[in-house]
Amino acid sequence: MRSVQDVIYNWLTIKVVCDERPDDTAALETKDHFEEVLSSEYKVSNIKITKDDSMYYVSYELGDESKKTRFPRELIEIMLNQINQEPEKYVNYTVED
């Protein structure tokens, strides 16, 4: 079973991509999926993110408890960096109605 920290890590990684690529439909769908998991399966709410030169800091509520975790920027931004290095591999395909 995955932990809430694993899901927050995955969510934050794809959120960083979405923030830089707001038209990336696959990234947005993935972010929405992780937000749903955090909300429905783990009862996580009030997520707040800050960062400095080396870390992302995430505070959130888990039920009635306030929690905090942190992740190295290098880990969180790895997907975005990969996309930026090889954008031809990450073309955004729009959904046709």
MIDOSE-1310 file (N, C-alpha, C; in nm, 2 decimals, decimal comma, always signed):
residues 97
mrsv	+0,08/-0,12/+0,00/+0,00/+0,00/+0,00/+0,09/+0,13/+0,00; +0,05/+0,22/-0,08/+0,13/+0,35/-0,09/+0,10/+0,44/+0,03; +0,19/+0,51/+0,07/+0,17/+0,60/+0,19/+0,12/+0,74/+0,14; +0,07/+0,82/+0,23/+0,03/+0,95/+0,19/+0,14/+1,03/+0,14
qdvi	+0,26/+1,01/+0,20/+0,38/+1,09/+0,15/+0,41/+1,05/+0,01; +0,40/+0,92/-0,03/+0,42/+0,88/-0,17/+0,32/+0,96/-0,26; +0,20/+0,96/-0,22/+0,10/+1,03/-0,31/+0,13/+1,18/-0,32; +0,16/+1,24/-0,21/+0,20/+1,38/-0,21/+0,32/+1,41/-0,30
ynwl	+0,42/+1,32/-0,29/+0,53/+1,33/-0,38/+0,49/+1,33/-0,52; +0,41/+1,23/-0,56/+0,37/+1,21/-0,70/+0,28/+1,33/-0,74; +0,19/+1,38/-0,65/+0,11/+1,49/-0,68/+0,19/+1,62/-0,71; +0,29/+1,64/-0,62/+0,37/+1,76/-0,63/+0,46/+1,76/-0,75
tikv	+0,51/+1,64/-0,79/+0,59/+1,63/-0,91/+0,51/+1,67/-1,03; +0,39/+1,62/-1,04/+0,31/+1,65/-1,16/+0,25/+1,79/-1,15; +0,22/+1,84/-1,03/+0,18/+1,98/-1,01/+0,28/+2,08/-1,06; +0,40/+2,06/-1,04/+0,51/+2,14/-1,09/+0,51/+2,14/-1,24
vcde	+0,49/+2,03/-1,30/+0,48/+2,02/-1,45/+0,35/+2,10/-1,49; +0,24/+2,09/-1,43/+0,12/+2,16/-1,47/+0,14/+2,31/-1,45; +0,20/+2,35/-1,35/+0,22/+2,49/-1,33/+0,31/+2,56/-1,44; +0,40/+2,48/-1,50/+0,49/+2,53/-1,61/+0,42/+2,50/-1,74
rpdd	+0,34/+2,40/-1,75/+0,27/+2,36/-1,88/+0,12/+2,36/-1,86; +0,05/+2,47/-1,85/-0,09/+2,47/-1,81/-0,18/+2,41/-1,92; -0,13/+2,39/-2,05/-0,20/+2,33/-2,15/-0,18/+2,18/-2,17; -0,10/+2,13/-2,08/-0,06/+1,98/-2,09/-0,18/+1,90/-2,03
taal	-0,26/+1,85/-2,12/-0,38/+1,78/-2,07/-0,35/+1,65/-1,99; -0,25/+1,58/-2,03/-0,21/+1,46/-1,96/-0,17/+1,49/-1,82; -0,08/+1,59/-1,81/-0,04/+1,63/-1,68/-0,15/+1,68/-1,59; -0,24/+1,75/-1,64/-0,36/+1,80/-1,57/-0,44/+1,68/-1,52
etkd	-0,47/+1,59/-1,61/-0,55/+1,47/-1,57/-0,48/+1,39/-1,46; -0,35/+1,38/-1,47/-0,27/+1,31/-1,37/-0,28/+1,38/-1,23; -0,26/+1,51/-1,24/-0,27/+1,59/-1,12/-0,40/+1,58/-1,05; -0,51/+1,59/-1,13/-0,64/+1,57/-1,08/-0,66/+1,44/-1,02
hfee	-0,61/+1,33/-1,07/-0,62/+1,20/-1,02/-0,55/+1,19/-0,88; -0,43/+1,25/-0,87/-0,37/+1,24/-0,74/-0,44/+1,33/-0,63; -0,50/+1,44/-0,68/-0,58/+1,52/-0,59/-0,70/+1,45/-0,53; -0,76/+1,37/-0,62/-0,88/+1,29/-0,58/-0,83/+1,18/-0,48
vlss	-0,72/+1,12/-0,51/-0,67/+1,01/-0,41/-0,64/+1,08/-0,28; -0,57/+1,19/-0,28/-0,54/+1,26/-0,15/-0,67/+1,29/-0,08; -0,77/+1,34/-0,15/-0,89/+1,39/-0,08/-0,98/+1,27/-0,04; -1,00/+1,18/-0,13/-1,10/+1,07/-0,09/-1,04/+0,95/-0,02
eykv	-0,92/+0,91/-0,05/-0,86/+0,80/+0,02/-0,79/+0,83/+0,15; -0,72/+0,95/+0,15/-0,64/+0,99/+0,26/-0,70/+1,10/+0,35; -0,81/+1,17/+0,30/-0,87/+1,28/+0,37/-0,77/+1,39/+0,39; -0,69/+1,42/+0,29/-0,59/+1,53/+0,30/-0,66/+1,66/+0,25
snik	-0,64/+1,77/+0,32/-0,69/+1,89/+0,28/-0,60/+2,01/+0,31; -0,63/+2,13/+0,26/-0,55/+2,25/+0,29/-0,40/+2,23/+0,27; -0,37/+2,19/+0,15/-0,23/+2,17/+0,11/-0,17/+2,31/+0,08; -0,06/+2,33/+0,14/+0,02/+2,45/+0,11/+0,16/+2,42/+0,08
itkd	+0,22/+2,48/-0,03/+0,35/+2,45/-0,07/+0,44/+2,58/-0,06; +0,56/+2,56/-0,01/+0,66/+2,67/-0,02/+0,79/+2,60/-0,07; +0,88/+2,68/-0,11/+1,01/+2,62/-0,16/+1,12/+2,72/-0,13; +1,24/+2,67/-0,12/+1,36/+2,75/-0,12/+1,45/+2,70/-0,22
dsmy	+1,58/+2,73/-0,21/+1,68/+2,69/-0,31/+1,70/+2,54/-0,32; +1,67/+2,47/-0,22/+1,70/+2,33/-0,22/+1,58/+2,24/-0,19; +1,47/+2,29/-0,13/+1,36/+2,20/-0,09/+1,22/+2,26/-0,13; +1,13/+2,17/-0,14/+0,98/+2,20/-0,14/+0,93/+2,16/+0,00
yvsy	+0,85/+2,24/+0,06/+0,79/+2,21/+0,19/+0,64/+2,21/+0,17; +0,58/+2,10/+0,22/+0,44/+2,08/+0,20/+0,37/+2,07/+0,34; +0,28/+2,16/+0,37/+0,20/+2,14/+0,49/+0,06/+2,11/+0,45; -0,01/+2,03/+0,53/-0,14/+1,98/+0,50/-0,21/+1,93/+0,62
elgd	-0,34/+1,91/+0,61/-0,42/+1,86/+0,72/-0,46/+1,71/+0,68; -0,43/+1,62/+0,77/-0,47/+1,48/+0,75/-0,57/+1,45/+0,86; -0,70/+1,46/+0,82/-0,81/+1,45/+0,92/-0,80/+1,57/+1,01; -0,78/+1,55/+1,14/-0,77/+1,67/+1,23/-0,63/+1,71/+1,26
eskk	-0,53/+1,64/+1,20/-0,39/+1,67/+1,24/-0,33/+1,76/+1,13; -0,24/+1,85/+1,17/-0,16/+1,93/+1,08/-0,03/+1,85/+1,06; +0,01/+1,84/+0,94/+0,13/+1,76/+0,90/+0,22/+1,84/+0,81; +0,35/+1,81/+0,81/+0,44/+1,87/+0,72/+0,54/+1,76/+0,67
trfp	+0,58/+1,79/+0,54/+0,68/+1,70/+0,48/+0,77/+1,79/+0,39; +0,88/+1,74/+0,34/+0,96/+1,81/+0,25/+1,03/+1,72/+0,15; +1,06/+1,78/+0,04/+1,12/+1,70/-0,07/+1,23/+1,78/-0,13; +1,34/+1,72/-0,17/+1,44/+1,79/-0,24/+1,39/+1,84/-0,38
reli	+1,43/+1,96/-0,41/+1,38/+2,02/-0,54/+1,43/+1,93/-0,66; +1,55/+1,88/-0,65/+1,60/+1,79/-0,75/+1,51/+1,68/-0,78; +1,45/+1,61/-0,68/+1,36/+1,50/-0,70/+1,22/+1,55/-0,76; +1,17/+1,66/-0,71/+1,04/+1,71/-0,75/+1,05/+1,76/-0,90
eiml	+1,15/+1,82/-0,93/+1,16/+1,89/-1,06/+1,22/+1,80/-1,17; +1,25/+1,67/-1,14/+1,31/+1,58/-1,24/+1,23/+1,56/-1,36; +1,10/+1,55/-1,34/+1,01/+1,52/-1,46/+1,00/+1,65/-1,55; +0,99/+1,76/-1,48/+0,98/+1,89/-1,56/+1,11/+1,91/-1,63
nqin	+1,23/+1,88/-1,57/+1,36/+1,90/-1,64/+1,37/+1,81/-1,76; +1,32/+1,68/-1,74/+1,33/+1,59/-1,85/+1,24/+1,64/-1,97; +1,12/+1,69/-1,94/+1,03/+1,74/-2,04/+1,10/+1,86/-2,11; +1,16/+1,95/-2,04/+1,22/+2,06/-2,10/+1,35/+2,03/-2,18
qepe	+1,42/+1,92/-2,14/+1,53/+1,88/-2,22/+1,50/+1,81/-2,35; +1,38/+1,74/-2,35/+1,34/+1,67/-2,47/+1,19/+1,69/-2,50; +1,16/+1,82/-2,53/+1,02/+1,85/-2,55/+0,95/+1,77/-2,66; +1,02/+1,73/-2,76/+0,96/+1,66/-2,87/+0,90/+1,52/-2,83
kyvn	+0,95/+1,47/-2,72/+0,89/+1,34/-2,66/+0,77/+1,37/-2,58; +0,73/+1,49/-2,55/+0,62/+1,52/-2,46/+0,53/+1,62/-2,53; +0,49/+1,59/-2,65/+0,39/+1,67/-2,72/+0,25/+1,66/-2,66; +0,19/+1,77/-2,65/+0,05/+1,77/-2,59/-0,05/+1,74/-2,70
ytve	-0,12/+1,63/-2,68/-0,22/+1,59/-2,78/-0,36/+1,63/-2,72; -0,43/+1,71/-2,79/-0,56/+1,76/-2,75/-0,66/+1,65/-2,77; -0,76/+1,65/-2,68/-0,87/+1,55/-2,69/-0,97/+1,61/-2,79; -1,01/+1,52/-2,89/-1,11/+1,57/-2,99/-1,24/+1,52/-2,94
d	-1,34/+1,61/-2,96/-1,48/+1,57/-2,92/-1,55/+1,49/-3,03
